[in-house]
Amino acid sequence: MKKITIIIAIALTIVFTSCKKDRFDNIDPKPVNMEELTVPSNFDWKTTKDIQLTMSAPSNGIVEVSNSQNIAYQKAFLTPGTTYTMKLTLPTYEKP
């Protein structure tokens, strides 16, 4: 008798959990082509940004500009008394 009760409980659980109605209707359909795409007016479509750094050093040495994952963007050798201007083109997701 216990086996039949357990089998019926498992069968009812499977029946009621497998037949769920989709609760969320897809209100915003995905655009098929570029003309259907809605883009905010302030979006600039740029994937890179330009950064300019001006550096000087009190003694000879190497300076390295890298991101938070220690990926070097550029290295330079600095000498005292001179300034070095470094121009970088970075991905827009990088924070200066």
C-alpha positions in Angstrom: 0.0 0.0 0.0 2.9 2.3 0.8 4.5 1.6 -2.6 1.3 2.6 -4.4 1.0 5.8 -2.5 4.6 6.7 -3.2 4.2 5.9 -6.9 1.0 8.0 -7.1 2.6 10.9 -5.3 5.6 10.8 -7.7 3.4 10.5 -10.8 1.2 13.5 -9.6 4.3 15.5 -8.9 5.7 14.8 -12.4 2.3 15.6 -14.1 1.8 18.9 -12.3 5.4 20.2 -12.6 5.9 19.3 -16.2 2.9 21.2 -17.5 3.6 24.9 -16.6 2.1 27.7 -18.5 4.6 30.3 -19.6 4.0 33.3 -17.2 6.1 35.8 -19.1 5.0 37.0 -22.5 7.7 38.3 -24.8 6.6 42.0 -24.9 9.7 43.3 -26.8 10.4 41.2 -29.8 14.0 41.1 -31.0 14.8 43.3 -34.0 15.4 41.4 -37.3 17.4 44.1 -39.1 19.2 47.4 -38.3 16.1 49.5 -39.2 14.1 47.9 -36.4 16.8 48.6 -33.8 16.0 51.2 -31.2 19.1 53.2 -30.1 19.2 56.1 -27.6 20.0 59.4 -29.2 23.1 60.0 -26.9 24.7 56.7 -28.0 27.9 57.4 -29.9 28.8 54.0 -31.4 32.5 54.4 -30.4 34.4 51.3 -29.2 37.6 53.1 -28.3 38.7 56.3 -26.6 41.9 58.4 -26.8 43.9 59.2 -23.7 46.9 61.5 -23.6 49.4 61.3 -20.7 52.3 63.7 -20.0 55.0 62.3 -17.8 58.4 63.3 -16.4 60.8 61.7 -14.0 63.5 62.8 -11.5 65.8 60.1 -12.7 66.3 57.6 -15.6 63.7 54.9 -15.6 61.1 52.8 -17.4 57.4 53.6 -17.0 54.7 51.2 -18.0 51.0 51.9 -18.5 48.8 48.8 -17.9 45.3 47.9 -17.0 43.9 46.3 -13.9 44.8 42.8 -15.3 48.4 43.9 -15.7 48.2 43.9 -19.5 50.8 46.5 -20.7 49.5 49.1 -23.2 52.7 51.0 -23.6 56.2 51.3 -22.1 58.6 54.3 -22.3 62.1 55.2 -21.1 62.1 58.5 -19.2 65.1 60.8 -18.7 65.3 63.6 -16.2 64.5 67.1 -17.4 62.3 66.0 -20.3 58.7 65.4 -20.6 57.2 62.5 -22.5 53.7 62.6 -24.0 52.0 59.2 -24.4 49.0 58.8 -26.6 46.9 55.7 -26.0 43.8 54.3 -27.7 41.9 52.3 -25.1 38.7 50.2 -25.3 35.7 52.2 -24.0 35.1 49.7 -21.2 38.5 50.6 -19.6 38.3 53.2 -16.9 41.1 55.9 -16.9 
